[in-house]
């Protein structure tokens, strides 16, 4: 079998990586050993890492292992010997790890890539900005971003994406009132999601309203489409007109509220994070329903991943009396906290502004408005949350590449 790389004859040039990212050399390896079937690395800060041989071998950057165009793995795990081990290891003049394998092949690894993928590093999503949980005292300036040149300005795009992830909400200013904005700007993140309201929907008063959103009534805090198996991750609302009396937007961070519930009444938190509740829509031509606990927890961290908060689309609860009582007490407490101005931010959207928020985290609502006093017209759409995460990673990848080139 051919060697795993043909660059071993030129130890000064760094090897490639098995992906499209760039890796700054934060720490340099100063020693390597074969350690109990694994490969041990000592770094210049005194720390040590021990890699499983298959973690390295199946991610070797040579063209036989990693496709040179797609960067996807070109060999199956079962293509390698089950007892594959490192026969010898060394650190070359370019600080790359060189491994001679027991099957006669050899590999060479970039030190920046090695350090980024060391065992027991942070969680896979640690490359995203850290979230900031907030209450009613949120400074509105941190979620306002200039969007006047968002389609061409990478810095505006980066600030917008960061605010959306960190705070779960961002207001893009200066995007104008062209009705196509709702299609072009969110598409910077990824494809718009089709749904039972349409790919793009108009939030205006309708005589034949199919949702409370299409009336002038006030809307309590809620998330959208909790009735769907995959609740939309992001929602965007572009303000085209807002001249009516009333119609202020209400926002709250459900992660803050449920954490407060957990501290104050852990038994009620436990009920809402374990007892399945069915969300069901009420419509003539659709019948969506989904049953999960209202507070969905990350199985690894135990922290909330999403909160399916919707006051008016819950199907009748069929739990035993005592369980139902705990659920209702928990819901009442949560809804009371949502109504507390100390936990809620009130804003009035201006024409030419676009509100975006994490629909699995941030609750939204509005005050009632009087349609006889002026027009209120918003256009909305949904995009999946993973599109935002992907865009944030790509933007960070581009910054790393520029930094390494300079």
C-alpha positions, 0 to 999 in steps of 0.5 A, a space after each residue: 500500500 502506498 504511503 499515506 503522504 508523499 510530502 515526507 521528503 519535504 519536512 519543512 512544508 506543513 501538511 494540509 488538513 482534512 477539511 477546509 478550515 485554517 488552523 493557527 498554531 496556538 501550541 507547538 508539539 515538543 515531543 511525541 511517543 507511542 503510548 499504550 496503543 495511542 500517540 502521546 503529544 507533549 505541548 510547549 505549555 507542558 500539557 499532554 494529549 493522547 490520541 487514539 490511533 484511528 482518530 488520526 489514521 482515518 483523518 490523515 490528510 493524504 489524498 488516498 485517505 481524504 479526497 483532495 477536492 471534497 475533503 470527505 473521507 475516501 476510505 472506510 473505517 473497515 479499510 484499516 486493520 483492526 489492530 492498527 497501531 503506531 510503530 513510531 512517531 516523531 515531530 519534524 522541523 515544521 512541528 508536524 507529527 509524523 506517524 509510521 503505522 504498523 501496516 507500513 503506511 505513514 501519515 503527517 499531521 498539521 500541529 494546529 489541526 492536532 491541537 484543535 482536535 485534542 482529546 477532551 477539548 471543549 464541546 463541538 459547538 464551542 467555536 460559536 460565541 457564548 450565549 448571553 441570557 437576558 431579562 427585561 433590562 436588556 440594553 437595546 443597543 446590543 441587539 441593533 445592527 446597521 443593515 444598510 449594506 448587509 448584502 455586501 458588507 461582511 462586517 455587518 453580516 458578522 455583527 448581525 449573526 453574532 447578535 442573533 446567536 448571542 442574544 437570540 434576537 437582533 434588529 437589523 436597521 436601514 434595510 428599507 421597505 422593499 417587500 422582497 427584503 424578507 426573501 433576500 436578507 434571511 437567505 444570507 444565512 440559508 434557505 427559507 423554510 416552507 410551512 403552512 403559512 407559506 414560504 413568506 407570510 404577511 402579518 396583517 389584519 385579515 377578515 378570514 384570519 387563520 391565526 390570531 396573528 392575523 387579527 389586531 388582538 394582543 398576542 401573549 408571549 409565544 413561539 411559533 409552530 410548536 405543533 411541528 416536529 421540527 419547530 422553526 429555528 429562526 423567525 424574521 419579521 420585516 416592518 413595512 408599515 407601523 402607523 397604527 396605535 399599539 402593536 408594540 413587539 414584546 420579547 423575552 428570553 425563555 432560557 432566563 425564565 425557565 432557569 428562574 423557575 428551576 431555582 424557585 420551584 424545582 418540582 414544577 421545572 421537573 414537571 415541565 421538562 419531563 411530562 410530554 405535552 401535545 401542541 395542536 393547531 386548529 385549522 380547517 385544512 391542516 392538523 399538525 400536532 407534536 408531543 414533547 415536554 415543553 422544556 426540551 433539555 440537552 441530554 449532555 448538559 441538562 440545559 434547555 435546548 428549546 422551550 415550546 411555549 404557546 398559550 393557545 395551541 395546547 391539546 387537552 392534557 390527559 395525565 393523571 390528576 396529580 401530574 396534571 396539577 403540577 403541569 398546570 401550576 408550572 405553566 401558570 407560574 411561567 406565564 405569570 413570569 412572562 407577563 412580568 415587565 421585569 422579564 420582558 423587553 418592549 420595542 416598536 418596530 419602525 418601517 425599514 427594520 427587520 426583527 430576527 429571533 431564535 424561535 426555540 428560545 426567544 418568546 415574542 408577542 405584541 400589544 393590541 393595535 387599532 387598525 382604524 388609526 393606521 396601517 400595520 404590515 409585517 412580512 415574515 419567514 423562517 430559517 433553520 437555526 443550524 443555518 445561522 450556526 453554519 454561517 457563523 462558522 464560515 465567517 470565523 473560518 474566513 477570518 482565520 484564513 485571512 489572519 494566517 495569510 497576513 
